[in-house]
Structures are given as structure tokens and as C-alpha cells.
Amino acid sequence: MNNEIDWSKLPFGYLRTDYNVRCEYRDGKWGEIQVSSDENINLHMAATALHYGQEIFEGLKAFRGKDNKIRIFRLKDNARRMRESAEGLLMEPVPEDLFCEMCKKVVKLNERFVPPYGSGASLYIRPLEIGLTARVGVKPAEEFLFLILVTPVGPYFKTGFGCTNICIMRDYDRVAPKGTGRWKVGGNYAASLQAGEHAHELGYSAVLYLDPKEKKYLDECGPANFFAIKNGKYITPASDSILPSVTNKSLMQLARDMGIEVEQRHITVDELDDCTEAAACGTAAVASPVGEIHDLDTGKKYILAPDGKPGPVTTALYNRLNAIRLGEEEDIHGWNTIVE
Ligand SMILES: *Cc1c(COP(=O)(O)O)cnc(C)c1O
């Protein structure tokens, strides 16, 4: 274990660990897995990643459980999504077995950075793939680097599980209607920075985007998926521009397990009037409950949490998912991979 780190005060930031793992695709095949302690990568200045944005990534977490075992949550789902992102950007897909093997390896190598059970902290795993080939013309790379770094991150809710307010702004789109929104692409984040910073300046935690084509339906909530509770049902937007969140998929399953009906469909803005709970969801927070949604263009305010507290369904789902990740509750869906 690592005695120098105050786990409860860790931010969601980068902290150096001992090792990262890498694998390169050259001459039509993936090479050997390399273990490195170097925090830098040596890149050709004309690499496609730098000029034409051939960059994709993933984000998942490892936890130390009640039984002291280390669990990676939904490893295979992230492996599959990374493959789909690669296909979307004409990059060489990382074989799912290689992805899983390398994630387990990098966690094991950095075992002393996996925060203790009960700290609320976890080891964040960040796989990324970039195009290496030097190109000036617009064309996909032929060589790729797949790299995984890990860093311990603190609890998302520093002052306890609580609500924040979000806003609707029609002046920004995160992605295009038939664009790259469904893949985990760095460029999507670059394209969302302006809107996010604008919302933060106005005191909101995130922008609730509307669908980029018609501006009629709810889309993503900042860099997270969105769900709401309406007439006791779990509703979440369906759209081609939404990244399929593994957390959202897990919460939908847990909702069904709890006897809650789930609808993944177009949701119009005015349906928010009839919602009794709402939250953003993703690996970082699991669920980040929404207090109020302010539509800055119409002046309308949707109050989701009149008492300012997270609602009962969101709270139950949040607790259930956390309990599974920490080995406190039986993993009936086989979501955890134990790192031996
Ligand atoms: C990563 C991401 C999410 C959340 O996905 P999880 O698999 O739940 O972490 C949601 N939206 C966007 C745009 C993302 O990049």
C-alpha cells in the first residue's frame, strides 16, 4: 500500500503512478505488450493523431472491495466500445482480449495505487489509441499506438451525494447529427469545451444538449448520459449522437431488476415538466443528480428536486451500482473482473 497519499482528498486529476502499458500496431500486426515508466511518448510531428484527430479513448475504474480483492467494472464492455470507436475513425481496432489483458496487467503493476476499501477513491484506467503514421494528406494511419495509463482518483462527491443545476443552451452543439458522437473521440470533447465553460461561468455544472438536428429532444448532459424518472419509469434519450454509456446501461439493468420500467427513446424538452428526478450518468460519478434545469433561451425552469435532495430512485440505483463495484452486493450480471 501507499502511505503517502491521502485518499479522501484526492482530486479527479492526474497523479503519477509506477507504470503504463503500450502496444504498437505495425506491419499489419499488434506487437508485444511493453511496460514503461516513461510518462512521455515519442511521436512523429506529422502523426495523424496530431493533425487529423485520429484519437480515441476509454475510461473505466478499478476498486478495492470489501474482501480486499481488486475489481475492474465492466471491462469487456469498454473493450467492445473501444473497438467500435476505432472502426468509426478508421483506426485499427484493438482486439478485445488484448485490451482486457493489458488493463489487468497495468492495474496489477500499479496495485499500490489502488485506493483502500472505504475511501471512496478508485483507480481510474484510461486506455487511448492514436494514429502514428506521418501524413500530410488526409488519410487514415497505418500504424497505431495503444496505451493505458492509470491514476488514482478521489470520490466524485466531495461533500456527499448531492444535486447540481444544469442548463439548456441552443447556441451550441456537442456533435453533428450523423457525426462522431456515438464514439469516444477526443475531438468531441474539444468541440464541447466552449459550451461547458460557458455553463460553468453561469454557475451550472453542465449543459443539457438538445439533439443537434431538430433541437427538440434531450441528448447528452455535458460529457455524460442523461436519465430522468417520469411516472415511475426510467427514461433516457436514444439518439445516434449519444455515446452509449456503460454506466447508463448498468443503471437501466438495475432499474429493471428493481421492477422499474425502462424506456430508451426520444424525450422532448417539455416532458421535463412531468419528471420527478433526473441525473447525469457516467463512470466518474455513476449518477450526478440534477436539482433544476434552466432553459436559458425560454427562461423556463424545471424543478426536479424541490427539496434540493437526490430522489429515491436515483439514490437507490446509485447505491446499488456502488455496492456491486465494491463487492458488497452479489454481482449477478457478471460485471466485475477480479484482478488476481
Ligand atoms: C465516456 C462518456 C460517457 C459515459 O460513459 P460511461 O461508459 O458510463 O463512462 C457519456 N457521454 C460521453 C460523451 C462520454 O464520452
The ligand as a Tripos MOL2 file, in Angstrom:
@<TRIPOS>MOLECULE
LIG
   15    15     1     0     0
SMALL
NO_CHARGES

@<TRIPOS>ATOM
      1 C1        -17.4940    8.4220  -21.5400 C.3       1 LIG1
      2 C2        -18.7320    9.1640  -21.8790 C.ar      1 LIG1
      3 C3        -19.9590    8.9150  -21.2430 C.ar      1 LIG1
      4 C4        -20.1040    7.9560  -20.0850 C.3       1 LIG1
      5 O1        -19.8300    6.6460  -20.4230 O.3       1 LIG1
      6 P1        -19.5140    5.5720  -19.2820 P.3       1 LIG1
      7 O2        -19.1950    4.3500  -20.0450 O.co2     1 LIG1
      8 O3        -20.7260    5.4460  -18.4720 O.co2     1 LIG1
      9 O4        -18.3720    6.1160  -18.5040 O.co2     1 LIG1
     10 C5        -21.0730    9.6120  -21.6640 C.ar      1 LIG1
     11 N1        -21.0000   10.5340  -22.6420 N.ar      1 LIG1
     12 C6        -19.8400   10.8130  -23.2650 C.ar      1 LIG1
     13 C7        -19.8240   11.8410  -24.3250 C.3       1 LIG1
     14 C8        -18.6760   10.1420  -22.9050 C.ar      1 LIG1
     15 O5        -17.5370   10.4180  -23.5450 O.3       1 LIG1
@<TRIPOS>BOND
     1     1     2 1
     2     2     3 ar
     3     2    14 ar
     4     3     4 1
     5     3    10 ar
     6     4     5 1
     7     5     6 1
     8     6     7 2
     9     6     8 1
    10     6     9 1
    11    10    11 ar
    12    11    12 ar
    13    12    13 1
    14    12    14 ar
    15    14    15 1
@<TRIPOS>SUBSTRUCTURE
     1 LIG1         1 GROUP 0 **** ****
